[in-house]
Amino acid sequence: MEANFSYKKALAAHLGAEMGQLSLFWKGRIGLYGLLRSLDLKAEDEVIIPAFTCVVVANAIIYLGGQPVYVDIDPLTYNMDPEKVADRITARTRLIIAQNTFGLSSDIDALRDIAQQHDLGLIEDCTHGYGGYYRGQPNGTLTQAAFFSSQWNKTFSTGIGGIVYCRDEALAARMAAFEADLPAPGFGASTMLAAQLFVRRYLLSPALYWPLVRLYRWLSARNIITGSSGGQELEAPVMPPGYLQACARVQARAGLQALSRLPENLQNRQDSAAIYDRLMVELGRSPLFVPDYAHHTYIQYPLLVKDRDRFVALATQHRIPLNDWMNSPIHPVQTNWERWNYTAGSCPEAERVSRHIVNLPTAGGAMEAEKVAAFVRQYADELYDAP
């Protein structure tokens, strides 16, 4: 386990944490599940989350018998609107999860005030936020705990992977015990992940982006390859077999390599976002809004378009590697939302944005961003005018 030790040590140094405050997992959602369990979430307890999130967050809550309660988003930040949180609090509310959407921190001070007023827990969903800051402090270190993801498109990647940080010593000890009890991923899963990491690093090109994305999603949904979300997780909130697993050595080794490239990666994203901001001004639109309390990592650069299917088809023709986070209030689930305790029409801003959003890539730096900007400029009439 030497690789895991070194990886955890490197993460602790970057976050300004102690190694004992961190635990590592096969996926970020496993860390969230363990965190909720360690916080003693009970049946029927309610957890407030944004209605512009990934279904795996809701799944982890439901697996423990809890109830996700969705709050609409601020259309400027794409994060939970603090002004709408209080209306969703009931006698059964236990916890608020503050999401760093696309790498932008939520308004932690506003949410902390609400949590303290109602005696609620507050944790950060930093699956998009590693490397960003809130009022000068690293994302994920501001509340009682946080969970991170090092999945494929994050600021640093181990293919898939999860991290939990706990400020509280007793909570960290419970998470360490949970981590220690998990089985290691099998040889087949680890080998498959290693092969996928190799393909992504050395073989992926703009020309192959969309074909490989479609193939990856198809294979992942059928559990043929090591994917972000298996098909069972998208069909119903029932924990699939083999869900709970520890961090593998292949992930730790990949994490150490990726962390060494993190400054360059973050700079590429800043450079890309600056190009897209200038493009928005050129087109008479507002650049991406960043509140003065946050340092944005720009894991993706969100853009609203009139017809997403048409815009993605055009991007495919021009070999532009777009993404489609969050194409649903509980991404990527498109139907049967009630299975996850979501009522259609309850969060209109999240639903509107999710119908129109695409994400411009940022990891490739200025050269790729200029190409993407030229494509957007060519099809500027496809952009969505918010009401």
C-alpha positions as MATLAB code, in Angstrom:
seq = 'MEANFSYKKALAAHLGAEMGQLSLFWKGRIGLYGLLRSLDLKAEDEVIIPAFTCVVVANAIIYLGGQPVYVDIDPLTYNMDPEKVADRITARTRLIIAQNTFGLSSDIDALRDIAQQHDLGLIEDCTHGYGGYYRGQPNGTLTQAAFFSSQWNKTFSTGIGGIVYCRDEALAARMAAFEADLPAPGFGASTMLAAQLFVRRYLLSPALYWPLVRLYRWLSARNIITGSSGGQELEAPVMPPGYLQACARVQARAGLQALSRLPENLQNRQDSAAIYDRLMVELGRSPLFVPDYAHHTYIQYPLLVKDRDRFVALATQHRIPLNDWMNSPIHPVQTNWERWNYTAGSCPEAERVSRHIVNLPTAGGAMEAEKVAAFVRQYADELYDAP';
ca = [
       0.000    0.000    0.000;
       3.021    2.299   -0.384;
       1.450    4.034   -3.409;
      -1.720    4.787   -1.437;
       0.340    6.222    1.429;
       2.330    8.479   -0.914;
      -0.809    9.600   -2.715;
      -2.583   10.477    0.522;
       0.522   12.342    1.717;
       0.600   14.404   -1.492;
      -3.106   15.224   -1.215;
      -2.696   16.274    2.412;
       0.174   18.601    1.513;
      -1.864   20.244   -1.241;
      -4.956   20.745    0.937;
      -3.016   21.845    4.000;
      -4.409   18.847    5.866;
      -3.145   15.975    7.966;
      -3.031   12.531    6.394;
      -5.402   11.244    9.066;
      -8.060   13.655    7.818;
      -8.188   11.954    4.407;
      -9.585    8.667    3.153;
      -9.466    7.188   -0.364;
     -12.015    5.241   -2.385;
     -12.643    3.534   -5.738;
     -15.194    6.271   -6.578;
     -16.224    9.584   -5.063;
     -19.774    8.387   -4.426;
     -18.423    5.658   -2.127;
     -16.750    8.353   -0.089;
     -20.045   10.251    0.092;
     -21.888    7.108    1.192;
     -19.290    6.474    3.891;
     -19.440   10.085    4.996;
     -23.227   10.061    5.306;
     -23.027    6.784    7.224;
     -20.337    8.165    9.507;
     -22.568   11.194   10.143;
     -25.214    8.694   11.268;
     -27.780    9.508    8.605;
     -30.930    7.619    9.497;
     -34.002    6.432    7.620;
     -36.275    9.302    6.592;
     -33.631   11.941    7.370;
     -33.620   14.655    4.708;
     -30.526   15.956    2.932;
     -30.698   19.190    0.928;
     -28.902   19.088   -2.424;
     -29.062   21.207   -5.589;
     -31.445   20.210   -8.359;
     -28.556   20.332  -10.808;
     -26.423   17.463   -9.640;
     -25.420   13.923  -10.478;
     -27.786   11.076   -9.678;
     -25.068    9.301   -7.686;
     -25.374   11.963   -4.968;
     -29.069   11.232   -4.556;
     -28.325    7.500   -4.717;
     -25.904    7.607   -1.781;
     -28.541    9.333    0.345;
     -31.287    6.881   -0.603;
     -29.043    3.826   -0.096;
     -28.970    4.776    3.597;
     -32.727    5.300    3.784;
     -32.516    9.097    3.628;
     -34.459   11.445    1.382;
     -32.824   13.898   -1.027;
     -34.548   17.288   -1.031;
     -33.801   19.419   -4.076;
     -33.269   23.184   -4.143;
     -33.302   25.226   -7.332;
     -30.163   26.896   -8.642;
     -28.994   30.443   -9.164;
     -28.785   30.689  -12.987;
     -25.670   32.869  -12.717;
     -23.553   30.473  -10.657;
     -25.316   27.143  -11.437;
     -25.049   26.444   -7.698;
     -27.810   26.020   -5.138;
     -29.585   29.330   -4.504;
     -29.148   30.044   -0.763;
     -32.278   32.177   -0.730;
     -34.351   29.112   -1.626;
     -32.889   26.748    0.963;
     -34.893   27.842    4.001;
     -38.200   26.980    2.333;
     -37.084   23.360    1.966;
     -36.065   22.808    5.577;
     -38.347   20.635    7.718;
     -38.147   18.963   11.097;
     -36.490   15.970    9.392;
     -33.702   17.926    7.662;
     -30.244   16.820    8.819;
     -27.724   18.096    6.318;
     -26.977   20.502    3.458;
     -24.585   19.485    0.668;
     -22.950   22.511   -0.997;
     -21.865   21.688   -4.562;
     -18.957   23.252   -6.480;
     -20.659   23.262   -9.872;
     -18.192   23.268  -12.783;
     -15.498   24.145  -10.207;
     -17.157   27.223   -8.670;
     -17.646   27.111   -4.910;
     -21.094   27.606   -3.474;
     -21.648   30.618   -1.206;
     -20.404   28.816    1.895;
     -20.943   31.715    4.301;
     -24.608   32.041    3.341;
     -25.186   28.292    3.593;
     -23.274   28.057    6.867;
     -25.501   30.760    8.380;
     -28.591   28.774    7.368;
     -27.122   25.529    8.696;
     -26.227   27.085   12.047;
     -29.618   28.765   12.366;
     -31.387   25.413   11.928;
     -28.748   23.212   13.633;
     -27.912   21.342   10.434;
     -24.734   19.735    9.153;
     -22.967   21.246    6.141;
     -20.564   19.411    3.827;
     -19.069   20.230    0.424;
     -19.540   18.321   -2.811;
     -16.117   19.037   -4.323;
     -16.376   16.539   -7.156;
     -15.842   19.504   -9.514;
     -13.940   21.742   -7.157;
     -10.457   20.423   -6.424;
      -7.920   23.223   -6.910;
     -10.379   26.073   -6.432;
     -10.722   28.428   -3.479;
     -13.372   30.148   -1.388;
     -12.169   33.378    0.215;
      -8.591   32.137   -0.106;
      -9.184   28.694    1.425;
      -9.026   25.500   -0.650;
     -12.388   24.146   -1.722;
     -13.329   21.224    0.464;
     -11.678   22.497    3.648;
     -14.369   24.981    4.657;
     -17.075   22.809    6.207;
     -17.112   19.824    8.549;
     -16.245   17.491    5.675;
     -16.068   17.214    1.889;
     -15.899   14.579   -0.804;
     -13.916   14.837   -4.035;
     -13.806   12.980   -7.332;
     -10.795   12.265   -9.540;
     -12.905   10.895  -12.377;
     -11.889   11.307  -16.017;
     -12.712   14.967  -16.635;
     -11.724   16.435  -13.289;
      -8.852   18.833  -12.539;
      -6.669   15.823  -11.912;
      -7.658   12.316  -12.878;
      -7.134    8.774  -11.675;
      -9.684    7.515  -14.208;
     -12.189    7.061  -11.433;
     -11.576    7.714   -7.761;
     -12.770    9.407   -4.604;
     -11.384   11.321   -1.634;
     -12.984   12.427    1.627;
     -11.614   15.169    3.888;
     -12.868   15.602    7.465;
     -12.058   18.573    9.680;
     -13.372   16.815   12.784;
     -11.001   14.259   14.302;
     -13.736   11.884   15.466;
     -15.454   11.949   12.073;
     -12.112   11.357   10.333;
     -11.549    8.309   12.551;
     -14.940    6.885   11.585;
     -14.152    7.439    7.914;
     -10.768    5.741    8.325;
     -12.480    2.710    9.836;
     -14.966    2.640    6.955;
     -12.101    2.892    4.441;
     -10.146    0.081    6.138;
     -13.108   -2.303    6.021;
     -13.656   -1.994    2.253;
     -12.476   -4.701   -0.149;
      -9.817   -3.865   -2.685;
     -10.955   -3.755   -6.327;
     -10.414   -7.021   -8.143;
      -7.584   -7.712  -10.563;
      -9.884   -7.439  -13.570;
     -11.292   -4.038  -12.635;
      -7.840   -2.638  -11.814;
      -6.348   -3.965  -15.039;
      -9.220   -2.568  -17.077;
      -8.793    0.833  -15.456;
      -5.062    0.810  -16.155;
      -5.763    0.066  -19.826;
      -8.315    2.870  -20.024;
      -5.871    5.326  -18.455;
      -3.309    4.351  -21.087;
      -5.784    4.845  -23.942;
      -6.899    8.223  -22.631;
      -3.376    9.524  -22.162;
      -1.803    8.285  -25.373;
      -4.498    7.501  -27.927;
      -7.367    9.961  -27.436;
      -7.558   12.660  -30.112;
     -10.223   15.232  -31.122;
     -11.170   13.062  -34.082;
     -11.831   10.094  -31.805;
     -13.441   12.037  -28.957;
     -17.138   11.578  -29.709;
     -16.919    7.986  -31.010;
     -14.973    6.958  -27.898;
     -17.315    8.880  -25.578;
     -20.329    7.091  -27.056;
     -18.564    3.723  -26.848;
     -17.446    4.406  -23.272;
     -20.956    5.323  -22.153;
     -22.484    2.301  -23.859;
     -19.947   -0.092  -22.328;
     -20.084    1.603  -18.923;
     -23.883    1.430  -18.760;
     -23.610   -2.329  -19.330;
     -20.802   -2.733  -16.780;
     -18.485   -4.087  -19.489;
     -15.731   -1.614  -18.645;
     -14.780    0.370  -15.569;
     -17.042    3.391  -15.888;
     -18.225    6.349  -13.908;
     -21.812    5.097  -13.586;
     -23.087    1.586  -14.203;
     -26.475    0.998  -15.738;
     -28.022   -0.126  -12.459;
     -27.238    3.211  -10.809;
     -29.194    5.023  -13.531;
     -32.242    2.767  -13.455;
     -33.247    2.920   -9.794;
     -31.740    3.998   -6.441;
     -30.787    0.486   -5.362;
     -27.171   -0.183   -4.414;
     -25.602   -2.426   -7.086;
     -23.423   -5.405   -6.166;
     -19.778   -4.527   -5.606;
     -20.542   -0.837   -5.045;
     -18.338   -0.431   -1.960;
     -14.630   -0.679   -2.797;
     -11.382    0.815   -1.591;
      -8.845    2.793   -3.617;
      -6.692    0.647   -5.907;
      -2.925    0.965   -6.319;
      -3.366    1.873   -9.984;
      -5.447    4.863   -8.911;
      -2.898    6.005   -6.344;
      -0.064    5.800   -8.879;
      -2.125    7.715  -11.462;
      -3.055   10.274   -8.798;
       0.565   11.006   -7.925;
       1.378   11.583  -11.582;
      -1.713   13.730  -12.124;
      -1.070   15.888   -9.057;
       2.379   16.712  -10.408;
       0.665   18.135  -13.498;
      -2.083   19.939  -11.577;
      -0.617   23.488  -11.787;
      -0.287   23.172  -15.570;
      -3.776   21.696  -15.825;
      -5.331   24.490  -13.778;
      -3.503   27.120  -15.820;
      -4.772   25.552  -19.051;
      -8.304   25.862  -17.726;
      -7.795   29.492  -16.723;
      -6.387   30.283  -20.171;
      -9.294   28.540  -21.892;
     -11.887   30.320  -19.769;
     -10.298   33.693  -20.529;
     -10.645   32.988  -24.265;
     -14.291   32.001  -23.845;
     -14.985   35.058  -21.683;
     -13.593   37.321  -24.423;
     -15.690   35.464  -26.985;
     -18.854   36.051  -24.971;
     -18.107   39.782  -24.790;
     -17.407   39.812  -28.527;
     -20.790   38.188  -29.155;
     -22.562   40.691  -26.912;
     -23.119   38.205  -24.109;
     -22.083   38.058  -20.486;
     -18.956   36.071  -19.644;
     -19.231   33.358  -17.034;
     -20.133   34.918  -13.702;
     -17.606   34.449  -10.894;
     -18.460   35.954   -7.489;
     -15.681   37.803   -5.688;
     -15.573   35.136   -2.986;
     -14.453   32.355   -5.357;
     -11.482   31.288   -7.433;
     -12.971   29.181  -10.244;
     -11.243   26.044  -11.547;
     -13.325   26.036  -14.770;
     -13.483   22.267  -14.930;
     -15.925   22.956  -17.766;
     -17.184   26.211  -19.302;
     -20.994   26.045  -19.437;
     -22.830   27.488  -22.424;
     -26.557   27.531  -23.157;
     -27.736   26.675  -26.691;
     -31.166   26.585  -28.298;
     -31.097   22.960  -29.416;
     -28.505   20.810  -27.663;
     -28.855   17.815  -29.978;
     -28.299   19.976  -33.041;
     -25.367   21.826  -31.469;
     -23.683   18.593  -30.387;
     -24.191   17.169  -33.900;
     -22.512   20.261  -35.358;
     -19.668   19.927  -32.861;
     -19.204   16.295  -33.836;
     -18.949   17.267  -37.507;
     -16.273   19.840  -36.628;
     -14.476   17.506  -34.192;
     -15.139   19.743  -31.219;
     -15.062   17.796  -27.902;
     -18.043   19.206  -26.006;
     -19.572   17.703  -22.876;
     -23.171   17.675  -21.673;
     -23.059   18.062  -17.870;
     -25.787   18.560  -16.422;
     -28.397   17.475  -18.933;
     -30.947   16.762  -16.194;
     -31.705   17.993  -12.663;
     -30.320   14.590  -11.621;
     -27.814   14.030  -14.407;
     -27.919   11.941  -16.558;
     -31.338   10.469  -15.690;
     -34.001   11.669  -18.128;
     -37.137    9.894  -16.938;
     -38.779    8.514  -13.787;
     -37.325   11.286  -11.636;
     -39.785   10.450   -8.858;
     -37.705    7.352   -8.104;
     -35.104    9.759   -6.728;
     -37.676   11.868   -4.875;
     -37.595   14.610   -7.531;
     -40.874   16.155   -8.699;
     -40.887   17.507  -12.256;
     -41.497   21.257  -12.264;
     -40.303   21.755   -8.682;
     -37.024   23.466   -9.666;
     -37.741   25.375  -12.895;
     -34.353   27.078  -13.260;
     -32.466   23.794  -12.977;
     -34.799   22.148  -15.477;
     -34.538   25.043  -17.935;
     -30.758   25.169  -17.781;
     -30.427   21.404  -18.047;
     -32.419   21.437  -21.306;
     -30.044   23.911  -22.938;
     -26.582   23.400  -21.476;
     -23.397   22.200  -23.131;
     -19.870   22.496  -21.745;
     -16.925   23.899  -23.635;
     -13.657   22.036  -22.918;
     -10.973   23.732  -20.846;
      -8.282   21.119  -20.179;
      -6.592   21.512  -23.567;
      -5.493   25.088  -22.976;
      -5.428   28.072  -25.307;
      -4.821   26.225  -28.589;
      -7.857   23.986  -28.204;
      -9.965   26.825  -26.793;
      -9.264   29.030  -29.820;
     -10.507   26.269  -32.094;
     -13.621   25.805  -29.978;
     -14.195   29.568  -29.887;
     -14.028   29.715  -33.698;
     -16.684   27.004  -33.857;
     -18.970   28.830  -31.407;
     -18.438   32.088  -33.306;
     -19.455   30.362  -36.552;
     -22.675   29.094  -34.981;
     -23.424   32.018  -32.688;
     -27.045   32.074  -33.848;
     -27.459   28.675  -32.121;
     -26.840   30.208  -28.686;
     -29.759   30.408  -26.287;
     -31.135   33.756  -25.141;
     -32.225   33.321  -21.529;
     -35.635   34.793  -20.733;
];
